[in-house]
Amino acid sequence: MVSVSMRTVTATWIALSVLCASLDAQGRWYRPYRRGVDAFEARHFQEAIEAIEAAVAIDPKPEANKYVEGGLRVDYFPYYYLSVAYLNIGRRDKAKENYDKALSNPLKNQFRRNLELVKADITPPAPPALNAAFEPAIQRAESAVANRQFREAIDAWDVARSLEPEEFARRGLPERHADAVRGLVTEGMSLLQQGRLDDARGALRRADQAQPGQPAVADSLREIQRRETEYTRLTAAADQDRRQDNFAAAHAKYLEARALHPQRFESDALPNTLRDVEQRLGQVSLRTSAEQAFADRRYKEALDGARAVLQRSPNDATAQQLEKRAESMLLFDEGLGLVAQGQYQDADRRFAAAAARDSGNKAAVDRLAASRRYLDLTTRAETLIQGNQIAAAQPLLEEARSLDPRRFERSKSASARGAAPLEGLPTATGAFPVGPAQPRGTPPLTAARNGVVALLKGDARAAVPLLEGGVKEMAASASSADVSAYLAVAYATLSLSTTNDLERVRWRNLATRAFRGTLQQRPDYRLSDRLVSPKVRELLDAARTGR
């Protein structure tokens, strides 16, 4: 380790050591400082560090000829000793820290010259220069990524990593490399979806080479292998059919093979073979096959067949009509799928397009007419409900429900047209004529009517206080039984919709009590079995029998 001569300071310490016992508080730094310098001279560097650090804690200010006590003065250069001591125990960081402090404070020339001797040991060597090809490789990689040339980017990243692996990691470039791999995987999957299997395989294999073990890459490569295997099977079977003059089967298999692997189909020169098969198959055979597919409800195959005929004979009237019918039925089937999903507007567009494509598609025409009738009924009913003409709205809603029960139930769930509360709509609607409001407060007739409207609009919770008020105010009215029934339906609706067990019991009990109030006035009271949920009707029956 580093050894520095201390001849310039040793004599002073020997001469002054006898004075330590007489120091007052002003020179308390001196005693640990002297112990540290003695330890330093004895090359006990750890002991020296501890003692001199203690002195610095008492007085951190270096000074030449620093006053101790009486006539005693000594040079106080703690950072010089700490720098050299730390260097000798291998603490280069602490050595550099104290080296800088020593040079930034007063220090005699001899001490400065001694520090110059150890400067090279304290100051870490400059890092070696990077390989000249490293930065250009990074620039090529970044440019390739910007241009979505992911294979080129991965190659450039690999070059940069091989040149300077530590610097590559320090800059966080492995993540940039991983981004390029992800981009190449996405590119490969897109090529696969486009049917460009050869290009997709090249991209995915390069991505797998750069980052092995990616599940998505493995799955896609297996899919490419599956398609290639199926392509080989289909083309072999098509060739066999062609040799046996079974041109219809050969034609179908060639078309399927082309869809699986367009690139291989081209490279195998099969387009010429397919044209030859089509010529041999003949116009009549193609058309017959397409018509049979239509009869079997294989509309896509029928459409492909009709179009194949029209490619060779654009004026073939039978094929033209078959194309329209097949397109119409495909649109119709799409519409049915949308109906099953509850997407009625999109379904109507499909039905309308199907009817426009083929006016003879009775199923599409009937579906469209029924849907338009349903919309007309529910729209008119909504207008009547908004005008408080509830009795007039009920037969329209009943007809709409009978026309399309599933759609009606869905529209109830979504409150699409104010039909949601029909879960428990009583039969005797329209008992409250619309009239002018009374000058003060909310007249019972208006409160009851507004409660029914709120119920019909799906807000049973808002309907309850209005109907409760109507029941109290109309206790002696002939319509009080109807109001009580509406209130019971509102209670029942809340009971059926809540997830809280206590709330469910409370609303059910209130519904039963309200139904009993209705039955006291009209023992034969009934709810519509077309508009009222069976569960609500069960509550009325339970109230009737006293259960």
C-alpha positions as CSV (number, residue, x, y, z in Angstrom):
1,M,0.0,0.0,0.0
2,V,1.0,3.7,-0.1
3,S,3.7,4.8,2.3
4,V,4.4,8.5,2.9
5,S,7.4,9.8,4.9
6,M,6.4,11.9,7.9
7,R,9.9,13.3,8.8
8,T,8.5,16.8,8.4
9,V,6.1,16.4,11.3
10,T,7.4,13.6,13.6
11,A,9.8,15.8,15.6
12,T,7.1,18.2,16.5
13,W,4.8,15.5,17.9
14,I,7.6,14.1,20.1
15,A,8.4,17.5,21.5
16,L,4.8,18.3,22.3
17,S,3.4,15.0,23.5
18,V,4.1,15.8,27.2
19,L,1.8,18.8,27.1
20,C,-1.4,16.8,26.4
21,A,-2.5,16.5,30.0
22,S,-2.8,20.2,30.6
23,L,-5.2,21.0,27.7
24,D,-8.4,22.8,28.5
25,A,-11.7,22.5,26.6
26,Q,-10.6,24.8,23.8
27,G,-8.0,22.3,22.6
28,R,-10.0,19.1,23.1
29,W,-9.5,18.2,19.5
30,Y,-5.7,17.9,20.1
31,R,-5.7,14.7,22.2
32,P,-7.5,12.4,19.7
33,Y,-5.7,14.1,16.8
34,R,-2.3,13.4,18.4
35,R,-3.4,9.7,19.1
36,G,-4.4,9.5,15.4
37,V,-1.2,10.8,14.0
38,D,0.8,8.5,16.3
39,A,-1.2,5.5,15.0
40,F,-0.7,6.8,11.5
41,E,3.1,6.9,12.0
42,A,2.9,3.3,13.4
43,R,0.9,2.3,10.2
44,H,-2.2,1.4,12.4
45,F,-4.4,3.1,9.8
46,Q,-7.8,2.0,11.1
47,E,-6.9,3.2,14.6
48,A,-5.7,6.5,13.1
49,I,-8.9,7.0,11.2
50,E,-11.1,6.5,14.3
51,A,-9.0,8.9,16.4
52,I,-8.7,11.6,13.7
53,E,-12.4,11.4,12.8
54,A,-13.1,12.0,16.5
55,A,-10.9,15.1,16.4
56,V,-12.7,16.3,13.2
57,A,-16.1,15.8,15.0
58,I,-14.8,18.2,17.7
59,D,-13.2,20.8,15.4
60,P,-13.5,20.3,11.6
61,K,-11.5,23.4,10.6
62,P,-7.9,22.6,9.5
63,E,-5.2,25.2,10.3
64,A,-1.4,25.6,10.2
65,N,0.1,26.4,13.6
66,K,-3.3,26.0,15.3
67,Y,-3.6,27.2,18.9
68,V,-3.9,24.5,21.5
69,E,-3.2,26.0,24.9
70,G,-0.8,28.4,26.5
71,G,2.1,28.7,24.1
72,L,1.3,25.4,22.4
73,R,0.5,25.5,18.6
74,V,0.6,22.6,16.1
75,D,-0.3,22.1,12.5
76,Y,-3.9,20.7,12.3
77,F,-4.3,18.9,9.0
78,P,-6.7,16.0,9.7
79,Y,-8.0,15.5,6.2
80,Y,-4.5,14.9,4.9
81,Y,-4.0,12.0,7.3
82,L,-7.6,10.7,6.7
83,S,-7.1,10.7,2.9
84,V,-3.8,8.6,3.1
85,A,-5.2,6.3,5.9
86,Y,-8.4,5.5,4.0
87,L,-6.4,4.8,0.9
88,N,-4.2,2.3,2.8
89,I,-7.3,0.3,4.0
90,G,-8.7,0.2,0.5
91,R,-11.5,2.8,0.9
92,R,-10.8,4.8,-2.3
93,D,-14.1,6.7,-2.0
94,K,-13.4,8.0,1.5
95,A,-9.8,8.7,0.5
96,K,-11.0,10.8,-2.4
97,E,-13.5,12.7,-0.2
98,N,-10.8,13.6,2.3
99,Y,-8.3,14.3,-0.4
100,D,-10.6,17.0,-1.9
101,K,-11.2,18.5,1.6
102,A,-7.5,18.6,2.3
103,L,-6.7,20.5,-0.9
104,S,-9.6,22.9,-0.5
105,N,-8.4,24.0,3.0
106,P,-5.0,25.5,4.2
107,L,-2.2,22.9,3.8
108,K,1.5,23.3,4.0
109,N,3.5,22.6,0.8
110,Q,5.1,19.5,2.2
111,F,1.7,17.9,2.8
112,R,0.5,19.0,-0.6
113,R,3.6,17.3,-2.2
114,N,2.9,14.2,-0.2
115,L,-0.7,14.2,-1.5
116,E,0.5,14.5,-5.1
117,L,2.4,11.3,-4.6
118,V,-0.9,9.4,-3.9
119,K,-3.1,11.3,-6.3
120,A,-3.0,8.6,-9.0
121,D,-4.0,6.0,-6.4
122,I,-6.9,8.0,-5.1
123,T,-8.3,9.1,-8.4
124,P,-9.9,6.1,-10.3
125,P,-8.6,5.5,-13.8
126,A,-10.8,6.7,-16.7
127,P,-13.0,4.0,-18.1
128,P,-11.7,2.5,-21.4
129,A,-13.1,3.9,-24.6
130,L,-16.1,2.2,-26.1
131,N,-15.7,0.2,-29.3
132,A,-16.0,2.6,-32.2
133,A,-18.7,0.4,-33.8
134,F,-21.0,0.5,-30.7
135,E,-22.7,3.8,-31.2
136,P,-23.3,3.3,-34.9
137,A,-24.9,0.0,-34.2
138,I,-27.3,1.6,-31.7
139,Q,-28.2,4.3,-34.2
140,R,-29.0,1.7,-36.9
141,A,-31.2,-0.2,-34.4
142,E,-33.1,2.9,-33.4
143,S,-33.6,3.9,-37.0
144,A,-34.8,0.4,-37.9
145,V,-37.3,0.5,-35.1
146,A,-38.6,3.9,-36.2
147,N,-39.2,2.4,-39.7
148,R,-40.8,-0.8,-38.1
149,Q,-38.0,-2.9,-39.6
150,F,-37.8,-5.1,-36.5
151,R,-35.6,-7.8,-37.9
152,E,-32.9,-5.2,-38.8
153,A,-33.3,-3.6,-35.4
154,I,-32.8,-6.9,-33.6
155,D,-29.7,-7.6,-35.7
156,A,-28.3,-4.2,-34.8
157,W,-29.1,-4.5,-31.1
158,D,-27.3,-7.9,-31.1
159,V,-24.2,-6.4,-32.7
160,A,-24.2,-3.6,-30.1
161,R,-24.6,-6.1,-27.2
162,S,-21.7,-8.3,-28.5
163,L,-19.4,-5.2,-28.8
164,E,-20.1,-3.7,-25.3
165,P,-22.2,-6.0,-23.1
166,E,-21.8,-4.0,-19.9
167,E,-22.5,-0.7,-21.5
168,F,-25.5,-2.3,-23.3
169,A,-26.9,-3.3,-20.0
170,R,-26.1,-0.1,-18.2
171,R,-28.1,2.0,-20.8
172,G,-31.1,-0.3,-20.4
173,L,-30.9,-1.4,-24.0
174,P,-32.0,-5.0,-23.3
175,E,-35.6,-3.6,-23.0
176,R,-35.3,-1.8,-26.3
177,H,-34.1,-5.1,-27.8
178,A,-37.2,-6.8,-26.2
179,D,-39.4,-4.1,-27.7
180,A,-38.1,-4.9,-31.2
181,V,-38.7,-8.6,-30.6
182,R,-42.3,-7.9,-29.5
183,G,-42.8,-5.8,-32.7
184,L,-41.5,-8.7,-34.8
185,V,-43.9,-11.1,-33.1
186,T,-46.8,-8.7,-33.9
187,E,-45.6,-8.5,-37.5
188,G,-45.4,-12.2,-37.8
189,M,-48.9,-12.7,-36.4
190,S,-50.3,-10.1,-38.8
191,L,-48.6,-11.9,-41.8
192,L,-50.1,-15.1,-40.6
193,Q,-53.6,-13.6,-40.6
194,Q,-53.0,-12.4,-44.1
195,G,-52.2,-15.9,-45.2
196,R,-48.5,-15.1,-45.9
197,L,-47.3,-18.2,-44.1
198,D,-43.7,-18.2,-45.4
199,D,-43.1,-14.5,-44.4
200,A,-44.8,-15.1,-41.1
201,R,-42.6,-18.1,-40.3
202,G,-39.4,-16.2,-41.1
203,A,-40.5,-13.3,-38.8
204,L,-41.6,-15.6,-35.9
205,R,-38.5,-17.8,-36.1
206,R,-36.2,-14.8,-35.9
207,A,-38.2,-13.5,-32.9
208,D,-37.9,-17.0,-31.3
209,Q,-34.2,-17.0,-31.9
210,A,-33.8,-13.5,-30.3
211,Q,-36.0,-14.4,-27.3
212,P,-36.7,-18.2,-27.0
213,G,-39.7,-19.6,-25.1
214,Q,-42.4,-17.1,-26.1
215,P,-45.8,-19.0,-25.9
216,A,-47.5,-16.8,-28.6
217,V,-44.6,-17.5,-31.0
218,A,-44.7,-21.2,-30.4
219,D,-48.5,-21.3,-30.9
220,S,-48.3,-19.3,-34.1
221,L,-45.5,-21.5,-35.5
222,R,-47.6,-24.6,-34.7
223,E,-50.6,-23.0,-36.5
224,I,-48.3,-22.4,-39.6
225,Q,-47.3,-26.1,-39.4
226,R,-50.9,-27.1,-39.1
227,R,-51.9,-25.1,-42.2
228,E,-49.0,-26.4,-44.2
229,T,-49.9,-30.0,-43.3
230,E,-53.5,-29.4,-44.2
231,Y,-52.5,-27.7,-47.4
232,T,-50.4,-30.7,-48.4
233,R,-53.3,-33.0,-47.6
234,L,-55.8,-31.0,-49.6
235,T,-53.6,-30.5,-52.6
236,A,-52.7,-34.2,-52.7
237,A,-56.4,-35.2,-52.4
238,A,-57.3,-32.6,-55.1
239,D,-54.7,-34.0,-57.4
240,Q,-56.2,-37.5,-56.8
241,D,-59.8,-36.2,-57.5
242,R,-58.6,-34.5,-60.7
243,R,-56.9,-37.7,-62.0
244,Q,-60.2,-39.5,-61.4
245,D,-62.2,-36.8,-63.2
246,N,-63.9,-35.8,-60.0
247,F,-63.6,-32.1,-60.9
248,A,-66.1,-30.7,-58.4
249,A,-64.4,-32.2,-55.4
250,A,-61.0,-31.2,-56.8
251,H,-62.2,-27.7,-57.3
252,A,-63.4,-27.3,-53.7
253,K,-60.2,-28.7,-52.3
254,Y,-58.0,-26.5,-54.4
255,L,-60.0,-23.4,-53.3
256,E,-59.6,-24.5,-49.6
257,A,-55.9,-25.1,-50.1
258,R,-55.5,-21.7,-51.7
259,A,-57.2,-20.0,-48.7
260,L,-54.9,-21.9,-46.3
261,H,-51.6,-21.0,-48.0
262,P,-51.8,-18.5,-50.9
263,Q,-48.0,-18.2,-51.1
264,R,-47.4,-21.9,-51.5
265,F,-50.4,-22.2,-53.9
266,E,-48.7,-19.6,-56.2
267,S,-45.2,-21.2,-55.9
268,D,-46.6,-24.6,-56.7
269,A,-48.1,-23.2,-59.9
270,L,-51.6,-24.4,-58.8
271,P,-53.5,-21.3,-60.2
272,N,-53.0,-22.9,-63.7
273,T,-54.2,-26.2,-62.4
274,L,-57.2,-24.6,-60.8
275,R,-58.1,-22.9,-64.1
276,D,-57.8,-26.2,-65.9
277,V,-60.1,-27.8,-63.3
278,E,-62.7,-25.1,-63.7
279,Q,-62.6,-25.4,-67.4
280,R,-63.1,-29.2,-67.2
281,L,-65.7,-28.9,-64.5
282,G,-67.7,-26.7,-66.8
283,Q,-70.3,-24.1,-66.2
284,V,-73.2,-26.4,-65.6
285,S,-71.3,-28.4,-62.9
286,L,-70.3,-25.4,-61.0
287,R,-73.7,-23.9,-61.1
288,T,-75.3,-27.2,-60.0
289,S,-72.9,-27.5,-57.1
290,A,-73.7,-24.0,-56.0
291,E,-77.4,-24.5,-56.2
292,Q,-77.1,-27.7,-54.1
293,A,-75.1,-25.8,-51.5
294,F,-77.8,-23.2,-51.3
295,A,-80.4,-25.9,-50.9
296,D,-78.4,-27.4,-48.1
297,R,-78.2,-23.9,-46.4
298,R,-74.4,-23.7,-47.1
299,Y,-74.8,-20.2,-48.3
300,K,-71.2,-19.1,-48.3
301,E,-70.3,-22.1,-50.5
302,A,-73.2,-21.3,-52.7
303,L,-72.1,-17.7,-53.0
304,D,-68.5,-18.8,-53.9
305,G,-69.9,-21.2,-56.5
306,A,-72.1,-18.6,-58.1
307,R,-69.3,-16.1,-58.3
308,A,-67.0,-18.7,-59.8
309,V,-69.6,-19.2,-62.5
310,L,-69.9,-15.5,-63.1
311,Q,-66.1,-15.1,-63.4
312,R,-66.3,-17.2,-66.5
313,S,-69.7,-16.1,-67.7
314,P,-70.7,-12.7,-66.3
315,N,-74.1,-12.8,-68.1
316,D,-75.3,-16.1,-66.6
317,A,-78.7,-15.1,-65.3
318,T,-79.1,-18.1,-63.1
319,A,-75.8,-17.6,-61.4
320,Q,-76.6,-13.9,-61.0
321,Q,-79.9,-14.7,-59.2
322,L,-78.2,-17.4,-57.1
323,E,-75.5,-14.9,-56.1
324,K,-78.2,-12.4,-54.9
325,R,-80.1,-15.1,-53.0
326,A,-77.0,-16.4,-51.3
327,E,-75.9,-12.9,-50.3
328,S,-79.4,-12.2,-49.0
329,M,-79.5,-15.3,-46.9
330,L,-76.0,-14.6,-45.5
331,L,-77.2,-11.1,-44.5
332,F,-80.3,-12.7,-43.0
333,D,-78.3,-15.1,-40.9
334,E,-76.1,-12.3,-39.7
335,G,-79.3,-10.5,-38.7
336,L,-80.4,-13.5,-36.7
337,G,-77.1,-13.6,-34.9
338,L,-77.4,-9.9,-34.0
339,V,-80.9,-10.5,-32.7
340,A,-79.6,-13.3,-30.4
341,Q,-77.1,-10.7,-29.0
342,G,-79.9,-8.1,-28.5
343,Q,-78.4,-5.8,-31.2
344,Y,-81.8,-5.1,-32.8
345,Q,-80.9,-2.0,-34.8
346,D,-77.9,-3.7,-36.5
347,A,-80.1,-6.7,-37.1
348,D,-82.8,-4.6,-38.8
349,R,-80.1,-3.2,-41.1
350,R,-79.1,-6.7,-42.1
351,F,-82.7,-7.7,-42.6
352,A,-83.3,-4.6,-44.7
353,A,-80.1,-5.3,-46.8
354,A,-81.2,-8.9,-47.2
355,A,-84.7,-7.9,-48.4
356,A,-83.1,-5.3,-50.8
357,R,-80.7,-7.8,-52.2
358,D,-83.5,-10.4,-52.8
359,S,-87.1,-9.2,-52.5
360,G,-88.1,-12.9,-52.6
361,N,-86.5,-13.6,-49.3
362,K,-89.7,-13.8,-47.4
363,A,-88.0,-14.6,-44.1
364,A,-86.1,-11.3,-44.2
365,V,-89.2,-9.3,-45.4
366,D,-91.3,-10.8,-42.6
367,R,-88.6,-10.2,-39.9
368,L,-88.2,-6.6,-41.0
369,A,-91.9,-6.0,-41.0
370,A,-92.3,-7.5,-37.5
371,S,-89.5,-5.5,-36.2
372,R,-90.9,-2.2,-37.6
373,R,-94.3,-3.1,-36.2
374,Y,-92.7,-3.7,-32.8
375,L,-90.9,-0.4,-32.9
376,D,-94.1,1.4,-33.9
377,L,-96.1,-0.1,-31.1
378,T,-93.5,0.6,-28.4
379,T,-92.9,4.1,-29.7
380,R,-96.6,4.9,-29.6
381,A,-96.9,3.4,-26.2
382,E,-94.1,5.5,-24.9
383,T,-95.7,8.6,-26.3
384,L,-99.0,7.7,-24.5
385,I,-97.2,7.0,-21.3
386,Q,-95.4,10.3,-21.4
387,G,-98.8,11.9,-21.9
388,N,-100.2,9.9,-18.9
389,Q,-102.5,7.9,-21.1
390,I,-101.6,4.7,-19.5
391,A,-104.7,2.7,-20.3
392,A,-104.3,3.5,-24.0
393,A,-100.6,2.4,-23.8
394,Q,-101.3,-1.0,-22.3
395,P,-102.9,-2.8,-25.3
396,L,-100.0,-1.5,-27.5
397,L,-97.5,-3.0,-25.1
398,E,-99.4,-6.2,-24.9
399,E,-99.3,-6.5,-28.7
400,A,-95.6,-5.7,-28.7
401,R,-94.9,-8.4,-26.2
402,S,-96.9,-11.0,-28.1
403,L,-95.1,-10.0,-31.3
404,D,-91.6,-10.5,-29.8
405,P,-91.6,-11.7,-26.2
406,R,-87.8,-12.0,-26.0
407,R,-87.2,-8.5,-27.3
408,F,-89.9,-7.2,-25.0
409,E,-88.2,-8.8,-22.0
410,R,-84.8,-7.4,-23.0
411,S,-86.3,-3.9,-23.5
412,K,-87.7,-4.2,-20.0
413,S,-84.3,-5.0,-18.5
414,A,-82.7,-2.0,-20.3
415,S,-85.7,0.3,-19.8
416,A,-85.2,1.1,-23.4
417,R,-88.8,2.4,-24.0
418,G,-90.2,2.8,-20.5
419,A,-91.4,-0.8,-20.5
420,A,-89.2,-2.0,-17.6
421,P,-91.8,-1.7,-14.8
422,L,-94.2,-3.9,-16.8
423,E,-92.7,-6.7,-14.6
424,G,-95.8,-6.1,-12.4
425,L,-98.2,-3.8,-14.3
426,P,-101.9,-4.3,-13.1
427,T,-104.6,-4.9,-15.6
428,A,-106.8,-2.0,-14.5
429,T,-104.7,0.8,-15.9
430,G,-106.2,4.1,-17.0
431,A,-108.2,4.5,-13.8
432,F,-106.9,8.0,-13.4
433,P,-108.0,10.6,-16.0
434,V,-105.5,13.3,-16.8
435,G,-106.9,16.6,-15.4
436,P,-105.6,20.0,-14.3
437,A,-103.6,20.1,-11.0
438,Q,-105.2,21.6,-7.9
439,P,-103.9,24.9,-6.7
440,R,-102.4,23.6,-3.5
441,G,-99.9,20.7,-3.1
442,T,-100.2,17.6,-5.2
443,P,-103.8,16.4,-5.5
444,P,-104.2,12.7,-4.8
445,L,-105.4,12.0,-8.3
446,T,-102.2,13.7,-9.7
447,A,-100.0,12.0,-7.1
448,A,-101.4,8.5,-7.9
449,R,-101.2,9.2,-11.7
450,N,-97.6,10.4,-11.4
451,G,-96.8,7.3,-9.3
452,V,-98.1,5.0,-12.1
453,V,-96.1,6.9,-14.7
454,A,-92.9,6.6,-12.5
455,L,-93.7,2.8,-12.2
456,L,-94.1,2.5,-15.9
457,K,-90.8,4.3,-16.5
458,G,-89.0,1.8,-14.4
459,D,-88.5,3.8,-11.2
460,A,-90.4,1.8,-8.6
461,R,-88.6,3.5,-5.8
462,A,-89.8,6.9,-6.9
463,A,-93.3,5.5,-7.5
464,V,-93.7,4.2,-3.9
465,P,-94.1,7.6,-2.0
466,L,-96.5,8.9,-4.7
467,L,-98.7,5.9,-4.7
468,E,-98.6,5.7,-0.9
469,G,-99.9,9.3,-0.8
470,G,-102.6,8.4,-3.4
471,V,-103.7,5.4,-1.3
472,K,-104.2,7.6,1.8
473,E,-106.0,10.4,0.0
474,M,-108.2,8.1,-2.1
475,A,-109.2,5.7,0.6
476,A,-112.9,6.3,0.0
477,S,-112.6,6.5,-3.8
478,A,-113.7,3.7,-6.2
479,S,-110.3,3.8,-7.7
480,S,-108.5,3.1,-4.4
481,A,-108.3,-0.6,-5.2
482,D,-106.4,0.1,-8.4
483,V,-104.0,2.5,-6.6
484,S,-103.4,-0.1,-3.9
485,A,-102.6,-2.7,-6.6
486,Y,-100.1,-0.3,-8.3
487,L,-98.5,0.3,-4.9
488,A,-98.3,-3.5,-4.3
489,V,-96.6,-3.9,-7.7
490,A,-94.1,-1.2,-6.8
491,Y,-93.3,-2.9,-3.5
492,A,-93.0,-6.3,-5.2
493,T,-90.7,-4.9,-7.9
494,L,-88.4,-3.6,-5.2
495,S,-88.6,-6.9,-3.3
496,L,-87.6,-8.8,-6.5
497,S,-84.7,-6.4,-7.4
498,T,-82.9,-6.0,-4.0
499,T,-80.0,-8.1,-3.0
500,N,-80.4,-7.3,0.7
501,D,-82.3,-10.1,2.5
502,L,-83.9,-7.8,5.1
503,E,-85.0,-5.3,2.5
504,R,-86.5,-8.2,0.4
505,V,-88.6,-9.4,3.4
506,R,-89.7,-5.8,4.2
507,W,-90.8,-5.0,0.6
508,R,-92.5,-8.4,0.3
509,N,-94.5,-7.8,3.5
510,L,-95.6,-4.3,2.3
511,A,-96.6,-5.8,-1.1
512,T,-98.7,-8.5,0.6
513,R,-100.4,-5.9,2.8
514,A,-101.2,-3.6,-0.2
515,F,-102.6,-6.6,-2.2
516,R,-104.8,-7.4,0.8
517,G,-106.1,-3.8,0.7
518,T,-107.0,-4.3,-2.9
519,L,-108.7,-7.6,-2.3
520,Q,-110.8,-6.2,0.5
521,Q,-112.5,-3.9,-2.0
522,R,-112.4,-6.3,-5.0
523,P,-112.0,-9.9,-4.0
524,D,-111.9,-11.1,-7.6
525,Y,-109.1,-8.7,-8.6
526,R,-106.7,-10.1,-11.2
527,L,-103.3,-9.1,-12.7
528,S,-102.6,-9.5,-16.4
529,D,-100.8,-12.8,-17.1
530,R,-99.4,-11.3,-20.3
531,L,-97.8,-8.3,-18.6
532,V,-97.2,-9.3,-15.0
533,S,-94.4,-11.5,-13.7
534,P,-95.5,-14.9,-12.3
535,K,-93.6,-14.0,-9.1
536,V,-95.7,-10.9,-8.6
537,R,-98.9,-12.8,-9.4
538,E,-97.9,-15.4,-6.8
539,L,-97.7,-12.6,-4.2
540,L,-101.3,-11.6,-5.1
541,D,-102.5,-15.2,-4.8
542,A,-100.7,-15.6,-1.5
543,A,-102.5,-12.5,-0.2
544,R,-105.8,-13.9,-1.5
545,T,-105.4,-17.2,0.3
546,G,-103.9,-15.7,3.5
547,R,-100.6,-17.4,3.1
